[in-house]
């Protein structure tokens, strides 16, 4: 049943959050790895100049 639900919703998610064990061990919550986390639509959050300045 979980596979059926997963297949139904696969591709609809917009955000990928990566957790960091080292931060959790330090009792830092939420223990999100900001550099590895992101969204598919980051280009809509910032002006184009921001991405071109960063080399994206």
N, CA, C and O atoms as a GROMACS GRO file, in nm:
protein
  224
    1UNK      N    1   0.082  -0.120   0.000
    1UNK     CA    2   0.000   0.000   0.000
    1UNK      C    3   0.086   0.127   0.000
    1UNK      O    4   0.053   0.224  -0.068
    2UNK      N    5   0.196   0.126   0.077
    2UNK     CA    6   0.283   0.243   0.079
    2UNK      C    7   0.340   0.274  -0.059
    2UNK      O    8   0.354   0.390  -0.096
    3UNK      N    9   0.373   0.170  -0.135
    3UNK     CA   10   0.427   0.191  -0.269
    3UNK      C   11   0.325   0.257  -0.361
    3UNK      O   12   0.361   0.340  -0.444
    4UNK      N   13   0.199   0.220  -0.347
    4UNK     CA   14   0.093   0.279  -0.428
    4UNK      C   15   0.079   0.427  -0.395
    4UNK      O   16   0.068   0.510  -0.485
    5UNK      N   17   0.080   0.460  -0.268
    5UNK     CA   18   0.070   0.600  -0.225
    5UNK      C   19   0.192   0.678  -0.273
    5UNK      O   20   0.179   0.790  -0.322
    6UNK      N   21   0.310   0.619  -0.258
    6UNK     CA   22   0.432   0.685  -0.303
    6UNK      C   23   0.427   0.715  -0.452
    6UNK      O   24   0.458   0.827  -0.494
    7UNK      N   25   0.388   0.618  -0.531
    7UNK     CA   26   0.382   0.638  -0.677
    7UNK      C   27   0.281   0.746  -0.714
    7UNK      O   28   0.302   0.819  -0.811
    8UNK      N   29   0.173   0.755  -0.639
    8UNK     CA   30   0.070   0.855  -0.668
    8UNK      C   31   0.124   0.997  -0.645
    8UNK      O   32   0.093   1.088  -0.721
    9UNK      N   33   0.204   1.014  -0.541
    9UNK     CA   34   0.251   1.147  -0.505
    9UNK      C   35   0.392   1.178  -0.555
    9UNK      O   36   0.438   1.291  -0.543
   10UNK      N   37   0.460   1.080  -0.611
   10UNK     CA   38   0.597   1.102  -0.659
   10UNK      C   39   0.595   1.209  -0.768
   10UNK      O   40   0.514   1.206  -0.859
   11UNK      N   41   0.685   1.302  -0.756
   11UNK     CA   42   0.693   1.409  -0.854
   11UNK      C   43   0.611   1.531  -0.818
   11UNK      O   44   0.624   1.635  -0.884
   12UNK      N   45   0.526   1.522  -0.717
   12UNK     CA   46   0.445   1.638  -0.679
   12UNK      C   47   0.513   1.722  -0.572
   12UNK      O   48   0.476   1.837  -0.551
   13UNK      N   49   0.611   1.664  -0.505
   13UNK     CA   50   0.681   1.737  -0.400
   13UNK      C   51   0.767   1.848  -0.459
   13UNK      O   52   0.820   1.834  -0.569
   14UNK      N   53   0.780   1.955  -0.387
   14UNK     CA   54   0.855   2.069  -0.435
   14UNK      C   55   0.979   2.094  -0.350
   14UNK      O   56   1.067   2.170  -0.391
   15UNK      N   57   0.987   2.033  -0.234
   15UNK     CA   58   1.095   2.063  -0.140
   15UNK      C   59   1.167   1.936  -0.102
   15UNK      O   60   1.105   1.833  -0.076
   16UNK      N   61   1.298   1.943  -0.098
   16UNK     CA   62   1.379   1.831  -0.050
   16UNK      C   63   1.457   1.880   0.071
   16UNK      O   64   1.539   1.971   0.060
   17UNK      N   65   1.430   1.820   0.186
   17UNK     CA   66   1.497   1.858   0.309
   17UNK      C   67   1.592   1.745   0.348
   17UNK      O   68   1.553   1.629   0.356
   18UNK      N   69   1.718   1.781   0.371
   18UNK     CA   70   1.820   1.685   0.412
   18UNK      C   71   1.853   1.714   0.558
   18UNK      O   72   1.891   1.826   0.593
   19UNK      N   73   1.840   1.613   0.642
   19UNK     CA   74   1.870   1.629   0.784
   19UNK      C   75   2.017   1.600   0.811
   19UNK      O   76   2.081   1.523   0.739
   20UNK      N   77   2.070   1.663   0.915
   20UNK     CA   78   2.211   1.651   0.950
   20UNK      C   79   2.224   1.585   1.087
   20UNK      O   80   2.182   1.642   1.188
   21UNK      N   81   2.281   1.466   1.090
   21UNK     CA   82   2.296   1.391   1.216
   21UNK      C   83   2.383   1.467   1.316
   21UNK      O   84   2.355   1.463   1.436
   22UNK      N   85   2.488   1.535   1.268
   22UNK     CA   86   2.577   1.609   1.359
   22UNK      C   87   2.500   1.719   1.432
   22UNK      O   88   2.521   1.740   1.552
   23UNK      N   89   2.413   1.789   1.362
   23UNK     CA   90   2.333   1.892   1.427
   23UNK      C   91   2.236   1.832   1.528
   23UNK      O   92   2.216   1.888   1.636
   24UNK      N   93   2.177   1.719   1.493
   24UNK     CA   94   2.085   1.652   1.585
   24UNK      C   95   2.158   1.605   1.710
   24UNK      O   96   2.105   1.616   1.820
   25UNK      N   97   2.280   1.554   1.693
   25UNK     CA   98   2.359   1.511   1.809
   25UNK      C   99   2.392   1.627   1.901
   25UNK      O  100   2.409   1.608   2.021
   26UNK      N  101   2.403   1.748   1.844
   26UNK     CA  102   2.429   1.868   1.924
   26UNK      C  103   2.300   1.926   1.981
   26UNK      O  104   2.301   2.032   2.045
   27UNK      N  105   2.188   1.856   1.957
   27UNK     CA  106   2.055   1.899   2.002
   27UNK      C  107   2.014   2.031   1.938
   27UNK      O  108   1.946   2.113   2.001
   28UNK      N  109   2.053   2.051   1.813
   28UNK     CA  110   2.011   2.167   1.734
   28UNK      C  111   1.893   2.125   1.650
   28UNK      O  112   1.904   2.036   1.564
   29UNK      N  113   1.779   2.187   1.674
   29UNK     CA  114   1.658   2.150   1.601
   29UNK      C  115   1.595   2.274   1.539
   29UNK      O  116   1.592   2.378   1.605
   30UNK      N  117   1.545   2.268   1.419
   30UNK     CA  118   1.548   2.153   1.330
   30UNK      C  119   1.689   2.133   1.276
   30UNK      O  120   1.760   2.229   1.248
   31UNK      N  121   1.729   2.009   1.263
   31UNK     CA  122   1.865   1.975   1.221
   31UNK      C  123   1.872   1.961   1.069
   31UNK      O  124   1.903   1.854   1.017
   32UNK      N  125   1.844   2.069   1.000
   32UNK     CA  126   1.838   2.070   0.853
   32UNK      C  127   1.971   2.115   0.797
   32UNK      O  128   2.027   2.216   0.839
   33UNK      N  129   2.023   2.038   0.701
   33UNK     CA  130   2.143   2.076   0.628
   33UNK      C  131   2.100   2.174   0.519
   33UNK      O  132   2.049   2.134   0.414
   34UNK      N  133   2.121   2.302   0.544
   34UNK     CA  134   2.073   2.407   0.455
   34UNK      C  135   2.139   2.398   0.317
   34UNK      O  136   2.073   2.420   0.215
   35UNK      N  137   2.268   2.366   0.313
   35UNK     CA  138   2.340   2.362   0.185
   35UNK      C  139   2.293   2.250   0.095
   35UNK      O  140   2.299   2.264  -0.027
   36UNK      N  141   2.247   2.139   0.150
   36UNK     CA  142   2.204   2.026   0.069
   36UNK      C  143   2.053   2.024   0.048
   36UNK      O  144   2.004   1.947  -0.035
   37UNK      N  145   1.979   2.106   0.120
   37UNK     CA  146   1.834   2.112   0.105
   37UNK      C  147   1.798   2.217   0.000
   37UNK      O  148   1.877   2.307  -0.029
   38UNK      N  149   1.680   2.204  -0.057
   38UNK     CA  150   1.640   2.302  -0.157
   38UNK      C  151   1.503   2.272  -0.214
   38UNK      O  152   1.432   2.183  -0.168
   39UNK      N  153   1.469   2.348  -0.315
   39UNK     CA  154   1.341   2.335  -0.382
   39UNK      C  155   1.363   2.332  -0.533
   39UNK      O  156   1.464   2.382  -0.582
   40UNK      N  157   1.270   2.276  -0.603
   40UNK     CA  158   1.280   2.271  -0.750
   40UNK      C  159   1.262   2.408  -0.812
   40UNK      O  160   1.305   2.431  -0.925
   41UNK      N  161   1.199   2.498  -0.742
   41UNK     CA  162   1.164   2.629  -0.798
   41UNK      C  163   1.244   2.743  -0.735
   41UNK      O  164   1.191   2.853  -0.720
   42UNK      N  165   1.370   2.718  -0.699
   42UNK     CA  166   1.450   2.822  -0.636
   42UNK      C  167   1.461   2.947  -0.723
   42UNK      O  168   1.469   3.058  -0.672
   43UNK      N  169   1.461   2.927  -0.854
   43UNK     CA  170   1.474   3.042  -0.944
   43UNK      C  171   1.357   3.138  -0.933
   43UNK      O  172   1.369   3.254  -0.972
   44UNK      N  173   1.243   3.093  -0.880
   44UNK     CA  174   1.128   3.181  -0.862
   44UNK      C  175   1.136   3.260  -0.732
   44UNK      O  176   1.062   3.356  -0.714
   45UNK      N  177   1.224   3.219  -0.641
   45UNK     CA  178   1.235   3.286  -0.511
   45UNK      C  179   1.328   3.406  -0.515
   45UNK      O  180   1.315   3.498  -0.434
   46UNK      N  181   1.424   3.405  -0.608
   46UNK     CA  182   1.525   3.510  -0.613
   46UNK      C  183   1.530   3.572  -0.751
   46UNK      O  184   1.494   3.508  -0.850
   47UNK      N  185   1.576   3.696  -0.760
   47UNK     CA  186   1.594   3.757  -0.892
   47UNK      C  187   1.702   3.684  -0.972
   47UNK      O  188   1.790   3.621  -0.913
   48UNK      N  189   1.697   3.693  -1.103
   48UNK     CA  190   1.794   3.625  -1.189
   48UNK      C  191   1.937   3.670  -1.160
   48UNK      O  192   2.030   3.591  -1.175
   49UNK      N  193   1.955   3.795  -1.120
   49UNK     CA  194   2.089   3.845  -1.090
   49UNK      C  195   2.154   3.767  -0.976
   49UNK      O  196   2.276   3.747  -0.975
   50UNK      N  197   2.074   3.723  -0.881
   50UNK     CA  198   2.127   3.646  -0.768
   50UNK      C  199   2.187   3.515  -0.815
   50UNK      O  200   2.296   3.478  -0.772
   51UNK      N  201   2.117   3.445  -0.904
   51UNK     CA  202   2.167   3.317  -0.953
   51UNK      C  203   2.287   3.335  -1.046
   51UNK      O  204   2.381   3.256  -1.041
   52UNK      N  205   2.284   3.438  -1.129
   52UNK     CA  206   2.397   3.459  -1.220
   52UNK      C  207   2.522   3.499  -1.142
   52UNK      O  208   2.633   3.463  -1.182
   53UNK      N  209   2.506   3.572  -1.032
   53UNK     CA  210   2.620   3.611  -0.949
   53UNK      C  211   2.681   3.490  -0.879
   53UNK      O  212   2.800   3.489  -0.848
   54UNK      N  213   2.599   3.389  -0.852
   54UNK     CA  214   2.646   3.268  -0.784
   54UNK      C  215   2.697   3.163  -0.883
   54UNK      O  216   2.750   3.060  -0.841
   55UNK      N  217   2.682   3.187  -1.011
   55UNK     CA  218   2.728   3.093  -1.112
   55UNK      C  219   2.627   2.986  -1.149
   55UNK      O  220   2.664   2.884  -1.206
   56UNK      N  221   2.500   3.008  -1.118
   56UNK     CA  222   2.396   2.910  -1.153
   56UNK      C  223   2.326   2.949  -1.281
   56UNK      O  224   2.236   2.879  -1.326
   0.00000   0.00000   0.00000
